[in-house]
Amino acid sequence: MANPNTAKHTEKHQSNLPSARKIRRACNNELYRAVKRMKVWIPEESMKQGEELYYKKVILNLIWIHEHSSNRKLLSDWWDENVCEELATLWDVDRDKLSRAFREAFGG
């Protein structure tokens, strides 16, 4: 006979997808921390464009990102492949420096 509490226990540990607001705030915080570590100044308009770019990429890959949310290294690798190059171009910063700063800030 199955334990009736098992279903509740399993549901409790499966998290729902985050809201759009939480995703946007997380993206903004991650980029802010990366820029702070690079010790460069990014104009406010460029910063907003970068945040929007990152947010859109996260939304487009939300299921995959959510499934791998506990693996920061894998998420950092995804960021390097899908976001870093465009952000470095937009902000006119060194791609490798941006990548290192993001990994330090993100923990991957």
N, C-alpha and C positions, 0 to 999 in steps of 0.2 A: 504494500500500500504506500502511495506517495505521500510525502509530508505536505500538508496543505500550506505551510508557510514557505515552502520552496519557491513557489511562483512569486510571492511577494518579495522574497529575498532577491530573486533574479531581477525583477523589475526595479527594485531599489538601486541596483548597481548599474543599470543601463541608463545612461543619461540621454536626455532629449537633445535635439539640435539647438544650438544657441539662437537667441533672437537676433534680428538684424542690428539692433542697437548694441548688443553685446559684441557682435562681430566688429562693427565699426569702431567702437571704443578700444577693443583689443588691437586692431590694426593701427589706430592712431597712436596708442601707447607704445607699441613695438617699434614703430618708425621713429617716434620721438626719442626713445631710449637709444636707438642706433645712431641717430644724428648727434645726440649728445656725446656719445662715445667717440665719434669721429672728430669732434671739436671743430666743426665747420658751421657756417651760417647758411641756411637755406631760406630764400625769400618766402614769405607767407603764402603767396599764390602758388609757388612751386611745391611747397609742402602740402597744400590742399590737393593739388593735382596728383601728387605721389600717394597720398592717403586714399584718394578715390580709385586710383589704378590698383593699389594693393587690395582694397576692399572688393572691387569687382572680381579680381582673380580668385580671391578666397571664396566668394559667393559661387563662382562657376565651378569650383572644386570642393564645395562644402562637404559632400558625403565622404570623399576620400580623406579630407583633412580631419573630419570628425572621427572616422574609423581609426586614424593613426594619431589621435590627439595625445596619447601618452608617450609618443616617441619623438622627442624634440629634435634629435639628430636628423631623422627622416624628414620632418617638417622643415628644418633648416635647409636640407638638400633640395626639397621642393621649391623653397623660396629662392635659392640660388638659381635654379633652372628656369623658373617661371616669372620672377619679379625683379631680381637684382639688376639684370642688364638694362631693362627699361628705366628703372629708377635712377641708375647711375647716369644714364644718358640725359634723362629729364633734369636731374639735379647738377649735372656736369661735375661729377665726382669720380674718383677712381673706383672701379668695380670691385677690385679685391679688398680695398679698404672698407667699402660699404658692406661687403659680405662678412668680413671679420667682425665689424662693429655689430652687425645684426646678430651673428652667432653668439657673441659675448652677451648682448642684451637679452636675447631670447633663451639662451641656455642650451644651444645645440651645437 
